[in-house]
Amino acid sequence: MGLARPRAARAEEAPAEAAPAKERGSECLGPSLAWDPQWERVETGEKILTGVAAGITLGAAIVPPLSTHRRGGALFDEDARDTFRLSSPGGRFAARDTSDALLSLLATSPYFIDAAILAWWYRGNRDVAKQIALMSMETMAVAGAIQGVTNVVVSRERPYARGCGREVPGKTTDCEDPGRFRSFFSGHSMLSFASASLVCSHHLNLKLAGGPWDVSACVVAYAAAATTASLRVLGDMHYTTDIITGALIGTAVGLGIPALHYRGGSGSGERSASPTVRVVPSGPGAAIVGTF
């Protein structure tokens, strides 16, 4: 009669790979993640560019628009305003507030969701999280500088300002603040599409969530960006050409800067196995087997 081995002994002999991902170790909860050696890292020059662009963005927000203002719509703006602008003032204010909330979620998602939660906490790589955050900061700073300078130079009156003193009370911040001449082009539209493009770039190159979730994150981000931009027209804060221009520039910058970093490489984000060489039995002799 054979003796049964103790359960503890059988458990110790089980292969480590059989353990669930969350029990494999403390360094990560999901599959390991690595920065591809062929990808470009964010270096000192780009960090300086980020700082300069952020300074330009802040300066453009402080400097009032030029005194020579542009008023009224262009191309199809007037027809689109008549069609899509909400009729009630309360509805327009609600649309503005909703667009602010959506922009806040979109603008922070590359940092808190992609970098902090997925790359660092879930996939266990602080270095990749840092690169995602730096790349996102550079993108948003450059996009913000372009939009800020354009706002100041073009000095286009927002559509709602045409009703100041009538349907919009004249003695309000909306009508008295120089911000009424910052219509072109839409910062909400530009920043939301830049953020959505960053989300797509990070997820599709690094495979942060895995499986269909990365494509889903991309689709949801662009849908939220389109909703944010549309609400600016519904709320009478921008003309249609304002949000279209913002969407195009935000997408171009949001895809362009990450593309400079993610070019080349495998694009998988998975940590490749280290090269190994070992000797194994082979018939009457031995053989050398390597993985590279």
The 8 nearest C-alpha neighbors of each residue, nearest first, counted from 0:
[[1, 2, 3, 4, 5, 6, 9, 8],
 [2, 0, 3, 4, 5, 6, 9, 8],
 [1, 3, 4, 0, 5, 6, 8, 9],
 [4, 2, 5, 1, 6, 0, 9, 8],
 [3, 5, 2, 6, 8, 9, 7, 1],
 [6, 4, 8, 7, 3, 9, 10, 2],
 [7, 5, 9, 8, 10, 4, 11, 3],
 [8, 6, 10, 5, 9, 11, 4, 12],
 [7, 9, 11, 10, 6, 5, 12, 4],
 [8, 10, 6, 12, 11, 7, 13, 5],
 [9, 11, 7, 13, 8, 12, 6, 14],
 [12, 10, 8, 9, 13, 7, 14, 6],
 [11, 13, 9, 10, 14, 8, 15, 7],
 [14, 12, 10, 11, 15, 9, 17, 16],
 [15, 13, 16, 17, 12, 18, 11, 10],
 [14, 16, 17, 18, 13, 23, 12, 11],
 [17, 15, 14, 18, 19, 23, 13, 20],
 [16, 18, 15, 14, 19, 13, 20, 23],
 [19, 17, 16, 15, 22, 23, 20, 14],
 [20, 18, 22, 21, 17, 23, 16, 15],
 [19, 21, 23, 22, 28, 29, 18, 30],
 [20, 22, 28, 19, 23, 29, 24, 27],
 [23, 21, 19, 20, 24, 18, 25, 28],
 [24, 22, 20, 21, 18, 19, 25, 15],
 [23, 25, 22, 26, 27, 21, 28, 20],
 [24, 26, 27, 23, 28, 22, 21, 123],
 [25, 27, 123, 24, 28, 124, 122, 120],
 [28, 26, 123, 122, 121, 25, 29, 120],
 [27, 29, 21, 121, 20, 122, 30, 123],
 [28, 30, 122, 121, 27, 20, 31, 21],
 [31, 29, 122, 32, 28, 20, 27, 269],
 [30, 32, 122, 270, 269, 29, 123, 33],
 [31, 33, 269, 270, 268, 122, 124, 30],
 [32, 34, 270, 268, 269, 35, 127, 31],
 [33, 35, 127, 36, 268, 32, 38, 126],
 [34, 36, 37, 38, 264, 33, 268, 265],
 [37, 35, 38, 34, 264, 39, 33, 40],
 [38, 36, 264, 35, 263, 39, 262, 261],
 [39, 37, 261, 35, 260, 36, 262, 264],
 [40, 38, 260, 37, 41, 261, 259, 262],
 [39, 41, 42, 38, 260, 130, 134, 34],
 [42, 40, 45, 130, 134, 39, 133, 43],
 [41, 43, 45, 44, 40, 46, 39, 47],
 [44, 42, 46, 45, 47, 41, 48, 40],
 [45, 43, 47, 46, 42, 48, 41, 49],
 [44, 46, 48, 47, 43, 42, 49, 41],
 [45, 47, 43, 49, 48, 44, 50, 42],
 [46, 48, 50, 44, 45, 49, 51, 43],
 [49, 47, 45, 51, 46, 50, 52, 44],
 [50, 48, 137, 46, 52, 47, 51, 140],
 [49, 51, 53, 47, 48, 52, 54, 46],
 [50, 52, 54, 48, 53, 49, 47, 55],
 [51, 53, 55, 49, 140, 141, 54, 144],
 [54, 52, 140, 56, 50, 55, 51, 49],
 [55, 53, 51, 57, 52, 56, 58, 50],
 [56, 54, 58, 52, 53, 57, 144, 59],
 [57, 55, 144, 53, 59, 54, 143, 58],
 [56, 58, 54, 60, 55, 59, 53, 61],
 [59, 57, 55, 61, 60, 56, 54, 62],
 [58, 60, 147, 62, 56, 61, 57, 148],
 [59, 61, 57, 58, 62, 56, 147, 63],
 [60, 62, 58, 59, 63, 57, 56, 64],
 [61, 63, 59, 60, 58, 64, 151, 57],
 [64, 62, 177, 61, 65, 151, 60, 59],
 [65, 63, 151, 154, 152, 66, 180, 62],
 [66, 64, 67, 154, 151, 152, 63, 68],
 [65, 67, 68, 64, 154, 63, 180, 152],
 [68, 66, 65, 69, 154, 64, 153, 155],
 [69, 67, 154, 155, 66, 70, 156, 65],
 [70, 68, 155, 156, 154, 67, 71, 153],
 [69, 71, 156, 155, 68, 72, 157, 158],
 [72, 70, 73, 69, 158, 156, 77, 155],
 [71, 73, 76, 77, 238, 74, 70, 75],
 [74, 72, 76, 75, 71, 77, 240, 238],
 [73, 75, 76, 72, 77, 240, 78, 239],
 [76, 74, 78, 77, 73, 79, 72, 239],
 [77, 75, 72, 79, 73, 239, 78, 74],
 [78, 76, 80, 79, 72, 75, 81, 73],
 [77, 79, 81, 80, 75, 76, 82, 83],
 [80, 78, 82, 76, 77, 81, 83, 75],
 [81, 79, 77, 84, 82, 83, 78, 76],
 [80, 82, 78, 79, 83, 84, 77, 76],
 [81, 83, 79, 80, 84, 78, 85, 77],
 [82, 84, 80, 233, 79, 81, 85, 232],
 [85, 83, 233, 80, 235, 81, 232, 82],
 [84, 86, 233, 91, 87, 90, 83, 234],
 [85, 87, 84, 88, 90, 91, 89, 83],
 [86, 88, 90, 89, 85, 91, 92, 84],
 [89, 87, 91, 90, 92, 86, 85, 166],
 [90, 88, 92, 87, 91, 93, 94, 86],
 [89, 91, 93, 87, 88, 92, 85, 94],
 [90, 92, 234, 94, 88, 93, 89, 85],
 [91, 93, 95, 89, 94, 90, 234, 88],
 [92, 94, 90, 96, 91, 95, 97, 89],
 [93, 95, 91, 234, 97, 230, 92, 96],
 [96, 94, 92, 98, 93, 97, 234, 231],
 [97, 95, 99, 93, 98, 94, 92, 100],
 [96, 98, 100, 94, 99, 95, 93, 101],
 [97, 99, 227, 101, 95, 96, 100, 230],
 [100, 98, 96, 102, 97, 101, 103, 95],
 [99, 101, 97, 103, 98, 102, 96, 104],
 [102, 100, 98, 104, 103, 99, 105, 227],
 [103, 101, 105, 99, 104, 100, 191, 106],
 [102, 104, 100, 106, 101, 105, 99, 107],
 [105, 103, 101, 102, 107, 106, 108, 100],
 [106, 104, 102, 108, 107, 103, 194, 191],
 [105, 107, 103, 194, 104, 108, 102, 191],
 [108, 106, 110, 105, 104, 109, 111, 103],
 [107, 109, 112, 111, 105, 110, 106, 104],
 [110, 108, 113, 107, 198, 112, 111, 114],
 [111, 109, 114, 108, 132, 107, 113, 112],
 [110, 112, 115, 108, 114, 113, 109, 107],
 [111, 113, 116, 108, 115, 114, 110, 109],
 [112, 114, 109, 117, 110, 111, 116, 115],
 [115, 113, 128, 110, 118, 131, 111, 112],
 [116, 114, 111, 119, 112, 117, 113, 118],
 [115, 117, 120, 112, 119, 114, 121, 118],
 [116, 118, 121, 113, 119, 120, 122, 114],
 [119, 117, 122, 114, 128, 124, 116, 121],
 [120, 118, 123, 124, 125, 115, 128, 122],
 [119, 121, 116, 123, 117, 122, 118, 115],
 [120, 122, 117, 28, 29, 27, 123, 119],
 [123, 121, 118, 29, 27, 31, 119, 32],
 [124, 122, 27, 119, 120, 26, 121, 118],
 [125, 123, 119, 126, 127, 118, 122, 32],
 [124, 126, 119, 128, 127, 129, 123, 118],
 [125, 127, 129, 128, 124, 130, 34, 119],
 [128, 126, 130, 129, 125, 124, 34, 131],
 [129, 127, 114, 125, 131, 118, 126, 130],
 [128, 130, 126, 132, 127, 131, 133, 125],
 [129, 131, 127, 133, 132, 128, 134, 126],
 [132, 130, 128, 134, 129, 133, 114, 135],
 [131, 133, 135, 129, 130, 110, 134, 114],
 [134, 132, 136, 130, 135, 131, 129, 137],
 [133, 135, 137, 131, 136, 132, 130, 138],
 [134, 136, 138, 132, 137, 133, 131, 139],
 [137, 135, 133, 139, 138, 134, 140, 132],
 [138, 136, 49, 134, 140, 135, 139, 141],
 [137, 139, 135, 141, 136, 140, 253, 142],
 [138, 140, 142, 136, 141, 137, 143, 135],
 [139, 141, 53, 143, 137, 52, 142, 138],
 [142, 140, 144, 52, 138, 143, 139, 137],
 [143, 141, 139, 145, 144, 140, 138, 146],
 [142, 144, 140, 146, 141, 56, 145, 139],
 [143, 145, 56, 147, 141, 55, 52, 146],
 [146, 144, 142, 143, 148, 147, 149, 141],
 [145, 147, 143, 149, 144, 148, 150, 142],
 [148, 146, 59, 144, 150, 149, 145, 56],
 [147, 149, 151, 150, 145, 146, 59, 144],
 [148, 150, 146, 152, 147, 151, 153, 145],
 [151, 149, 181, 147, 148, 153, 152, 183],
 [150, 152, 64, 148, 154, 149, 153, 65],
 [151, 153, 149, 154, 150, 65, 148, 64],
 [152, 154, 150, 155, 151, 149, 183, 69],
 [155, 153, 180, 68, 64, 151, 152, 181],
 [156, 154, 69, 180, 182, 153, 68, 183],
 [155, 157, 180, 70, 179, 182, 69, 158],
 [156, 158, 182, 179, 160, 159, 237, 236],
 [157, 159, 160, 235, 161, 237, 236, 156],
 [158, 160, 161, 235, 157, 162, 236, 163],
 [161, 159, 163, 162, 158, 157, 174, 179],
 [160, 162, 159, 163, 158, 157, 156, 71],
 [161, 163, 160, 165, 166, 167, 159, 164],
 [164, 162, 167, 169, 160, 165, 161, 168],
 [163, 165, 169, 168, 167, 162, 166, 170],
 [166, 164, 162, 167, 163, 168, 169, 161],
 [165, 167, 162, 168, 163, 164, 88, 169],
 [166, 168, 163, 165, 162, 164, 169, 159],
 [169, 167, 164, 170, 163, 171, 165, 166],
 [168, 170, 164, 163, 171, 174, 167, 165],
 [171, 169, 168, 174, 175, 172, 164, 173],
 [172, 170, 173, 174, 169, 168, 175, 176],
 [171, 173, 175, 176, 174, 170, 169, 178],
 [174, 172, 171, 175, 176, 179, 178, 160],
 [173, 175, 172, 171, 169, 176, 163, 160],
 [174, 176, 172, 173, 171, 177, 170, 169],
 [175, 177, 178, 172, 173, 174, 179, 171],
 [178, 176, 179, 180, 63, 175, 64, 181],
 [179, 177, 180, 176, 181, 173, 63, 64],
 [178, 180, 177, 157, 181, 156, 176, 173],
 [181, 179, 156, 155, 154, 178, 182, 177],
 [182, 180, 150, 178, 179, 154, 155, 183],
 [181, 183, 157, 155, 184, 156, 237, 180],
 [184, 182, 241, 150, 185, 155, 181, 153],
 [183, 185, 241, 182, 245, 244, 186, 150],
 [186, 184, 241, 242, 188, 245, 187, 183],
 [185, 187, 189, 188, 190, 184, 146, 245],
 [188, 186, 190, 185, 189, 191, 228, 102],
 [187, 189, 228, 245, 185, 191, 246, 242],
 [188, 190, 245, 249, 246, 186, 192, 187],
 [191, 189, 193, 187, 192, 188, 186, 249],
 [190, 192, 224, 194, 188, 193, 189, 102],
 [193, 191, 195, 249, 194, 250, 224, 189],
 [192, 194, 249, 253, 190, 196, 250, 191],
 [195, 193, 197, 191, 192, 196, 106, 105],
 [196, 194, 220, 192, 198, 221, 197, 193],
 [197, 195, 253, 199, 193, 194, 198, 254],
 [196, 198, 194, 200, 253, 195, 199, 201],
 [197, 199, 195, 201, 196, 200, 109, 202],
 [200, 198, 217, 196, 202, 197, 201, 203],
 [201, 199, 197, 203, 198, 202, 204, 196],
 [202, 200, 198, 204, 199, 205, 203, 197],
 [201, 203, 206, 213, 207, 199, 205, 204],
 [202, 204, 206, 200, 201, 199, 205, 213],
 [205, 203, 266, 201, 202, 206, 200, 267],
 [204, 206, 268, 207, 202, 267, 201, 203],
 [207, 205, 202, 209, 203, 204, 208, 268],
 [208, 206, 202, 205, 209, 117, 118, 213],
 [207, 209, 213, 212, 206, 117, 210, 202],
 [210, 208, 206, 207, 212, 213, 211, 202],
 [209, 211, 212, 213, 208, 206, 214, 207],
 [210, 212, 214, 213, 215, 209, 208, 216],
 [213, 211, 215, 210, 214, 208, 209, 216],
 [214, 212, 216, 202, 215, 211, 208, 209],
 [215, 213, 217, 216, 212, 211, 218, 203],
 [214, 216, 212, 218, 217, 213, 219, 211],
 [217, 215, 213, 219, 214, 218, 220, 212],
 [218, 216, 199, 214, 220, 215, 219, 198],
 [217, 219, 215, 221, 220, 216, 222, 214],
 [220, 218, 222, 216, 217, 221, 215, 223],
 [221, 219, 195, 223, 217, 222, 218, 216],
 [220, 222, 224, 195, 223, 218, 219, 225],
 [221, 223, 219, 225, 224, 220, 218, 226],
 [222, 224, 226, 220, 221, 225, 227, 219],
 [223, 225, 191, 221, 227, 192, 226, 222],
 [226, 224, 222, 228, 227, 223, 229, 221],
 [227, 225, 223, 229, 224, 228, 230, 222],
 [228, 226, 98, 224, 230, 225, 229, 223],
 [227, 229, 188, 225, 231, 230, 226, 242],
 [230, 228, 226, 231, 232, 227, 225, 233],
 [229, 231, 233, 227, 232, 94, 228, 234],
 [230, 232, 234, 236, 229, 228, 233, 237],
 [233, 231, 235, 237, 234, 230, 229, 238],
 [232, 234, 84, 230, 85, 235, 231, 83],
 [233, 235, 91, 231, 94, 232, 95, 236],
 [236, 234, 232, 159, 233, 237, 84, 158],
 [237, 235, 231, 234, 157, 232, 158, 159],
 [238, 236, 232, 235, 231, 182, 157, 241],
 [237, 239, 241, 240, 76, 232, 158, 72],
 [238, 240, 241, 242, 76, 243, 232, 237],
 [241, 239, 243, 238, 242, 244, 76, 73],
 [242, 240, 184, 183, 185, 238, 239, 244],
 [241, 243, 245, 185, 188, 239, 244, 240],
 [244, 242, 246, 240, 245, 241, 239, 247],
 [245, 243, 247, 241, 242, 246, 240, 248],
 [246, 244, 189, 242, 188, 248, 185, 243],
 [245, 247, 189, 243, 249, 188, 244, 192],
 [248, 246, 244, 250, 245, 249, 251, 243],
 [247, 249, 251, 245, 250, 246, 252, 244],
 [250, 248, 193, 189, 192, 246, 252, 251],
 [249, 251, 253, 193, 247, 192, 248, 252],
 [250, 252, 248, 254, 249, 253, 255, 247],
 [253, 251, 255, 249, 254, 250, 256, 248],
 [254, 252, 193, 196, 250, 197, 251, 249],
 [253, 255, 196, 251, 252, 257, 256, 250],
 [256, 254, 252, 258, 251, 257, 253, 259],
 [255, 257, 259, 258, 254, 252, 253, 138],
 [258, 256, 260, 259, 255, 254, 261, 200],
 [259, 257, 255, 261, 260, 256, 262, 254],
 [260, 258, 257, 256, 262, 261, 255, 39],
 [261, 259, 39, 257, 258, 38, 262, 40],
 [260, 262, 258, 38, 259, 257, 263, 39],
 [263, 261, 260, 258, 259, 38, 264, 39],
 [262, 264, 37, 38, 261, 265, 266, 260],
 [265, 263, 37, 266, 35, 38, 262, 36],
 [264, 266, 267, 263, 35, 268, 37, 204],
 [267, 265, 204, 264, 268, 205, 261, 35],
 [268, 266, 269, 265, 205, 204, 206, 35],
 [267, 269, 205, 33, 32, 266, 206, 34],
 [270, 268, 32, 267, 33, 271, 31, 205],
 [269, 271, 33, 32, 31, 268, 272, 34],
 [272, 270, 269, 273, 33, 268, 32, 35],
 [271, 273, 274, 270, 291, 290, 275, 269],
 [272, 274, 275, 271, 291, 290, 270, 276],
 [275, 273, 291, 290, 272, 276, 289, 271],
 [276, 274, 290, 289, 273, 277, 291, 288],
 [275, 277, 289, 288, 290, 287, 274, 278],
 [278, 276, 288, 287, 289, 279, 275, 286],
 [277, 279, 287, 286, 288, 285, 280, 276],
 [278, 280, 286, 285, 287, 281, 277, 288],
 [281, 279, 285, 284, 286, 282, 278, 283],
 [280, 282, 285, 284, 286, 283, 279, 278],
 [281, 283, 284, 280, 285, 286, 279, 278],
 [284, 282, 281, 285, 280, 286, 279, 278],
 [285, 283, 281, 282, 280, 286, 279, 278],
 [286, 284, 280, 281, 279, 278, 287, 282],
 [285, 287, 279, 278, 281, 280, 288, 284],
 [286, 288, 278, 277, 279, 289, 276, 285],
 [289, 287, 277, 276, 278, 286, 279, 290],
 [290, 288, 276, 275, 277, 291, 287, 274],
 [291, 289, 275, 274, 276, 288, 273, 272],
 [290, 274, 289, 275, 273, 272, 276, 271]]
